[in-house]
Amino acid sequence: MELVELMHELQGRKPVALWAQELGINRSTLNKIYRGKRGPGRAVVRALVRRYPERRDEILSLFLSRNGDNRIQKESDRNQ
């Protein structure tokens, strides 16, 4: 599972605007994440952990593995 998939699961059937408000982030930020225009950054992860503390380990694990993969890819690209 990826972090964006978990975000969809946590959102459930709530409208994006309502869920963004609950998280304390901009609706446009969520829309960009869902459309693949940007990834969920630290602020979004902090908001998710605040709202879902019982899922903290899962959220952080998905975020760190995603960012670790990006760093590895960037280093690989530089070495070519």
C-alpha positions in Angstrom: 0.0 0.0 0.0 1.2 3.5 -0.7 0.5 6.6 1.4 -2.0 8.0 -1.1 -4.0 4.8 -1.0 -4.1 5.0 2.8 -5.2 8.6 2.6 -8.1 7.5 0.4 -9.0 4.8 2.9 -8.9 7.3 5.8 -11.0 9.8 3.9 -13.7 7.3 3.2 -16.8 8.9 1.7 -16.1 12.3 3.1 -15.9 15.2 0.6 -12.4 16.4 -0.1 -13.2 19.8 1.3 -14.5 18.4 4.6 -11.6 16.0 5.1 -9.0 18.8 4.3 -10.7 21.0 6.9 -10.5 18.1 9.5 -6.8 17.7 8.7 -6.2 21.4 8.7 -4.7 21.5 5.2 -5.8 23.1 2.0 -8.3 21.3 -0.3 -6.1 22.2 -3.2 -3.2 20.3 -1.6 -5.3 17.2 -1.3 -6.5 17.5 -4.9 -2.9 17.9 -6.1 -1.8 14.8 -4.1 -4.7 12.7 -5.5 -4.0 13.8 -9.1 -0.3 13.0 -8.7 0.8 16.6 -9.1 2.6 16.5 -5.8 3.4 14.0 -3.0 2.2 14.2 0.5 4.9 16.2 2.3 5.8 16.6 6.0 2.9 18.9 6.8 0.3 16.5 5.4 2.0 13.6 7.3 1.9 15.6 10.5 -1.8 16.4 9.9 -2.6 12.7 9.3 -0.7 11.6 12.5 -2.5 14.2 14.5 -5.9 13.1 13.2 -5.2 9.4 13.3 -2.6 8.7 16.1 -3.6 5.1 16.2 -2.2 4.7 12.6 1.0 6.7 13.3 3.4 3.8 12.6 1.7 2.9 9.3 1.6 6.5 8.1 5.2 7.2 9.0 6.4 3.9 7.5 4.6 4.6 4.2 5.9 8.2 4.1 9.5 7.2 4.9 9.6 4.3 2.4 8.2 6.6 -0.3 10.8 9.3 0.4 13.6 6.8 0.8 12.7 5.4 -2.7 12.8 8.9 -4.1 16.2 9.7 -2.6 17.6 6.4 -3.9 16.2 7.2 -7.4 17.7 10.7 -7.4 21.1 9.4 -6.3 20.9 6.8 -9.0 20.1 9.4 -11.6 23.0 11.6 -10.5 25.5 8.7 -10.8 24.6 8.0 -14.5 
